[in-house]
Every structure is written in structure tokens, then in C-alpha cells.
Amino acid sequence: MDFIDLKSQYAILKRGIRGRIDTVLDHGQYVMGPEVYELEEQLASYNGVRRCVSCSSGTDALLMTLMAKGIGPKDAVFVPSLTFIATAEVVEMLGATPVFVDVDEETFNMCPVDLRRKVEAIESKLWLTSRCIIPVDLFGLPTDEEVSGVAFDHSLFILKDCAQSFGASISERKSCSLGHASTTSFYPAKPLGCYGDGGAIFTDDDALAENLISIRNHGASKEHAYIHDRVGINGRLDTIQAAVLLEKLKLFDAENERRQQIAQLYSEQLGKQFTLQKVPNNHTSSWAQFSILASTHSERDNCIDRLKENLIPSAIYYPLPLHKQQVFRLLRGEAPMAEHISSRIFSLPMNPYLSDSEVSRVCEVLSNDSTSNHKT
């Protein structure tokens, strides 16, 4: 059983993917070739936004957007503590200050109550200015709209980190359309992944999109590749990766539907035994991971050992909240719910090529665990 099954997907798409790659090899435009622009058009249309700017990774998508907004020293950027380091890493790289926000105990996403409290606390500090919120759609679930309400009340830019939530929605609006700008990742393990690194930024702001296009190409001007208007990075998406994504996009909705079915099967069989991530009304998750909470840290270890004995893979996202990481030791802060969740959380196999019997097998192994599991 695979945690992420890319081999089965490739078997279905093999002819199309190879044909797409052969086309790139024939025209030889390996950087910013026609497939890149075709992909951007399709992704913008899929998410219902005016502009899509592709780039080299989900991390660079965040970095480029912060650069385009002029984020830097003395700026405060609010990020959830329970997430991958890239969300806060890019803030630190620009000399700005990441402010770690606790997460909601039911959705595991950024807590709007703690966010408001920390935004108001920053407003009392003369040496920092609140500029931006980066809510993360953890495991594929779009962040509560109350977070946007806090941003509106305090005139903050919303940069949504949708690295795990491509294809998810709130009230039929795609997750990548819900911020002033939204980013995603095409890392192979993501719901829509390429065969290397890749990312994209989505926005309805034409001026922002034009700045991003310049930034991803070393700050080059429209007029000439060797005339530079701003500091940028080498953030371009390889043409071959765009070609792969174009072919994978054809299958994405069907795969996303199967993810919903698998999540439902897991929920029905494990919901009484473990604490599950709550999906609010009018929300859909793209289920980049299916993560559950054991009642204690030791119970989690027992469950993972049991799965391993039965050759079933698992993972922990994330074992240590960002505010506890050594790299951010000078910032620290408090996020007790993030600590509580990270000590008990673990993720089960989730990919659209799992069979119903494989899902049932995972649940059977967990149900037969020798510990006295109980939901808290």
C-alpha cells in the first residue's frame, strides 16, 4: 500500500504525458515555453480568477508575493504555528517578523480568535507594523472565513497558502480564489503535482500579477530581459513540468471526487474512535492528507507501530509547531493548541487509487490496536 500512489496515476496518463514531454523536446523551449502559458490560462479558469502566475515552487510562490507587496523589516506577518516551515521561512528571509498564531481545535487551521488577539497586540508595538496574514489550508481544508474578517477589520493583505488545498472550496468558490492572492504547490505529493518542483500564484489584481511576472524572471522589465526594474529571483516554472501538469489536470476532478469518497470511508469507520479534522458546512477539502488525533502521544506511537507491523505507511504532519522550532527560538510565542495537536496527530494513506478494501484494512488495523483507544 502506498501513502501517495503516483505509479497508478502514471499508468493511466502515461501516453498523454509522454506525448506532452515529446512535444517540449521537439520545440526545445525548456524555460517559459508555450505550455507554461497554456497552463496558466487553464489554472486561472479552473479557479475562477483573472490571473495565474506560475513559478518554480510553492515556497517561491509565497516569497515572490511578499516581495511584490514590499514586505520587509519592521513588518509583522501572521502565520499559523501548525504548518510546514516554508510559510514562516519566507517571512524571515525578507527580514520581516513571523507572528505565530494558534490553531482551531476542530479544523486545525488558523484560529481567528487568537489571530485577532495577536494582531491587536502588535498594534500596540511601535517597532512593528501589521502587514499580512498567511492562512494555511491545512491538509486541504480551506481556512475559516472569520480569518478574512480579521484581515478586513485591520486592513491586512491576505496571502492564502493553498499548497495542500488545490481543488478545495467554500460555497463552491475554489480555495485559490479566496485571498487577495493565493499560492499553491505542485510538489509531486500534492493533490495536483508535477514531476519535480513547481508552484503558482492566483489573483484578480493585474498590477500584482505583472509585478510577479517580473520578479520570477530576476526583476526583468517588459521591454527587455536584461533591463531590470526591481530585485527578483529565478522563479520560473520549467516547461516540462507545465506539460506534465496540463495532462494531469484532465484527471484532477475525478481524482478529487475519489478523495472525497475515501475520506468518507475513513470518517465512517474511525470517527467514533479518533478525533477527525472537522469540515465545516459549505466547505470541501481536497484531502492532501487524512489526519487523525490519537488520545495521547503514546497512543499515537502505538498506532503507528501497529500500522508499520502491517506494512501500512503513515506520517506525522507536523511533529513540532513552528513557534517551538530552534530556528525561531528568538520569536517563540504561545500556541498551546498547536502543541496539543502536534503531539497526537498522524496521517493515514490518502490517494485516489486506494481501494475500499485497503481503506478498510487500515481501519481494521487501527481498531484492533491493543491500546484502549478513545476519542477526546
Secondary structure as GFF3:
##gff-version 3
##sequence-region A 1 376
A	DSSP	alpha_helix	6	27	.	.	.	ID=ss1
A	DSSP	alpha_helix	34	47	.	.	.	ID=ss2
A	DSSP	beta_strand	51	55	.	.	.	ID=ss3
A	DSSP	alpha_helix	58	68	.	.	.	ID=ss4
A	DSSP	beta_strand	75	80	.	.	.	ID=ss5
A	DSSP	alpha_helix	86	93	.	.	.	ID=ss6
A	DSSP	beta_strand	97	101	.	.	.	ID=ss7
A	DSSP	alpha_helix	112	123	.	.	.	ID=ss8
A	DSSP	beta_strand	129	133	.	.	.	ID=ss9
A	DSSP	three_ten_helix	138	140	.	.	.	ID=ss10
A	DSSP	alpha_helix	146	153	.	.	.	ID=ss11
A	DSSP	beta_strand	157	161	.	.	.	ID=ss12
A	DSSP	beta_strand	169	170	.	.	.	ID=ss13
A	DSSP	beta_strand	173	174	.	.	.	ID=ss14
A	DSSP	three_ten_helix	175	177	.	.	.	ID=ss15
A	DSSP	beta_strand	181	185	.	.	.	ID=ss16
A	DSSP	beta_strand	199	203	.	.	.	ID=ss17
A	DSSP	alpha_helix	206	215	.	.	.	ID=ss18
A	DSSP	alpha_helix	239	270	.	.	.	ID=ss19
A	DSSP	beta_strand	275	276	.	.	.	ID=ss20
A	DSSP	beta_strand	283	284	.	.	.	ID=ss21
A	DSSP	beta_strand	290	293	.	.	.	ID=ss22
A	DSSP	alpha_helix	297	309	.	.	.	ID=ss23
A	DSSP	three_ten_helix	322	324	.	.	.	ID=ss24
A	DSSP	three_ten_helix	326	328	.	.	.	ID=ss25
A	DSSP	alpha_helix	336	342	.	.	.	ID=ss26
A	DSSP	beta_strand	345	348	.	.	.	ID=ss27
A	DSSP	alpha_helix	356	367	.	.	.	ID=ss28
###
